[in-house]
Amino acid sequence: MAKNLGFDPAEIEQLKNECQEAEQDFVYFEDELEEGNEAADEFVHIQFVGEHKGQEVIFDAVLYTLTLHFSSLVFEKAEKKAAKAFPAYVPQDERGENFVANDALDEEVELMITELIEEIEENEEVKVSEHVEIDEDFEYGIGLDVCLNVDEITDEVVEKFVADFKAGTLKLDPTLFSFKSEDFE
């Protein structure tokens, strides 16, 4: 198994230097998820140095809003339901390079997905809360999946999260929320 470079002292020192240059406790990590993403203010990918089990390590974290998380889960649920009704439909993220488009089917399924989203929201079938998932088996350092109940992920939100996380004072709201699309349009 390859060595996890997120625990390597040279890598950690390099990230500390980058943070010092940026005059903050973290650096933004630009990746393919953010390019051309209209939800750019609802999602960020950062890296910062912290301690895990008494050892200095690089944390590789994605932070996103509760509404983005909710929308994603609702869409996934609606798409799965639609795929059951239309077995010939291939979801967007499963389409390979040899995929042959069927515009009529796609249009019919998209309409059904829109209706299912409204139904799922109306029935409050999906509820979300703030959370932090820690992935110790991450390929680079320790992975963090962070969902926060904020309108947007700003520098201030990220700074507060990193400071609270590193200090061990992070408080998450366990309240379960459900939204309607018009809440965040």
C-alpha positions in Angstrom: 0.0 0.0 0.0 1.3 3.5 -0.9 2.3 5.8 1.9 -0.2 8.5 2.8 1.7 11.7 2.0 -0.8 13.7 4.1 1.2 12.5 7.1 4.6 13.3 5.6 6.4 16.1 7.6 7.7 17.7 4.3 4.2 17.9 2.9 2.9 19.3 6.1 5.6 21.9 6.2 4.9 22.9 2.6 1.1 23.3 3.4 2.0 25.4 6.5 4.1 27.7 4.3 1.3 28.0 1.8 -1.2 28.9 4.6 1.3 31.5 6.0 1.6 33.1 2.5 -2.2 33.1 2.2 -2.4 34.6 5.7 -5.0 32.1 6.9 -5.1 28.6 8.5 -6.2 26.9 5.3 -5.7 27.0 1.6 -8.4 26.5 -1.1 -7.9 23.5 -3.3 -9.3 24.1 -6.8 -10.6 20.9 -8.4 -12.8 19.7 -11.1 -15.9 19.8 -8.9 -15.7 23.6 -8.7 -15.0 24.4 -12.4 -18.1 25.9 -14.0 -20.1 25.1 -10.9 -23.1 27.4 -10.4 -23.1 26.3 -6.7 -19.6 27.7 -6.2 -20.7 29.7 -3.2 -22.3 26.6 -1.6 -19.2 24.3 -1.9 -15.4 24.6 -1.2 -12.5 22.2 -1.1 -9.8 23.2 1.4 -6.7 21.7 3.1 -5.3 22.6 6.5 -2.9 21.2 9.0 -4.2 19.9 12.3 -3.8 17.0 14.7 -5.4 13.6 14.6 -4.8 11.1 17.4 -1.8 13.2 18.6 -0.2 13.3 15.2 0.2 16.3 12.9 -1.6 15.7 9.6 -3.1 17.4 6.6 -6.9 17.5 6.5 -8.4 17.5 3.1 -12.0 18.8 3.5 -15.0 19.6 1.4 -17.5 22.0 3.0 -20.9 22.6 1.6 -24.3 24.0 2.6 -27.2 22.1 4.0 -29.4 23.2 1.1 -26.9 21.8 -1.5 -26.7 18.5 0.4 -30.5 18.4 0.6 -30.9 19.2 -3.2 -28.4 16.5 -4.1 -30.1 13.8 -2.0 -33.5 14.7 -3.3 -32.3 14.6 -6.9 -30.6 11.2 -6.4 -33.8 9.8 -4.8 -36.0 11.2 -7.7 -33.5 9.9 -10.3 -33.6 6.4 -8.8 -37.4 6.4 -8.8 -37.5 7.6 -12.4 -34.9 5.0 -13.5 -37.2 2.2 -12.0 -40.1 3.5 -14.1 -37.9 3.8 -17.2 -35.4 0.8 -17.3 -33.9 2.0 -20.6 -32.8 5.3 -19.0 -29.1 5.7 -18.1 -28.4 8.3 -15.4 -26.1 11.2 -16.4 -23.2 10.1 -14.2 -23.3 6.5 -15.6 -23.1 7.4 -19.2 -19.9 6.2 -20.8 -18.2 7.4 -24.0 -20.2 4.8 -26.0 -23.5 6.1 -24.7 -26.1 6.8 -27.5 -28.4 9.6 -26.5 -32.2 9.2 -26.6 -33.5 12.8 -26.4 -37.2 11.8 -26.2 -36.6 9.4 -23.3 -34.3 11.9 -21.5 -37.0 14.6 -21.8 -39.7 12.3 -20.5 -37.5 11.2 -17.6 -36.4 14.8 -16.8 -40.1 15.8 -16.6 -40.8 12.8 -14.2 -37.7 13.7 -12.1 -39.0 17.3 -11.7 -42.4 16.0 -10.6 -40.8 13.5 -8.2 -38.6 16.3 -6.7 -41.7 18.3 -5.9 -43.4 15.2 -4.4 -40.4 14.3 -2.3 -40.1 17.8 -1.0 -43.8 18.1 -0.3 -43.8 14.9 1.7 -40.6 15.8 3.4 -39.1 12.4 2.5 -35.6 13.7 2.9 -34.2 15.4 6.0 -30.7 16.6 6.5 -28.6 17.9 9.4 -25.2 19.4 9.9 -22.4 16.7 10.0 -18.7 16.0 9.8 -17.6 12.7 8.4 -14.0 11.7 9.0 -12.3 9.4 6.5 -9.1 8.0 8.0 -8.5 5.8 5.0 -8.3 8.8 2.7 -5.6 8.8 -0.1 -4.1 12.1 1.2 -4.1 12.9 4.9 -7.5 12.7 6.6 -10.6 13.4 4.6 -13.4 15.5 6.0 -16.9 15.8 4.5 -18.5 18.8 6.2 -22.1 20.0 5.8 -23.0 23.3 7.5 -26.3 25.1 7.9 -25.2 28.4 6.3 -26.5 30.3 3.3 -23.1 30.2 1.6 -19.6 29.0 2.3 -17.6 32.2 2.7 -14.0 32.8 3.9 -15.4 33.6 7.4 -17.4 30.4 7.5 -14.3 28.4 6.5 -12.1 30.2 9.0 -14.6 29.6 11.8 -14.9 25.9 10.9 -11.1 25.4 10.8 -10.5 27.2 14.1 -13.4 25.4 15.9 -12.4 22.0 14.4 -8.7 22.4 15.4 -9.6 23.6 18.9 -12.1 20.8 19.4 -14.9 23.2 20.0 -17.0 22.6 16.8 -20.7 22.4 17.7 -23.0 20.9 15.1 -26.8 21.5 15.0 -28.5 18.0 15.1 -31.8 19.5 14.0 -33.2 17.7 10.9 -34.2 20.1 8.1 -36.3 19.6 4.9 -36.6 22.3 2.3 -38.6 23.2 -0.8 -36.9 24.2 -4.0 -38.5 27.7 -3.9 -36.6 28.2 -0.5 -33.3 28.5 -2.3 -34.1 29.5 -5.9 
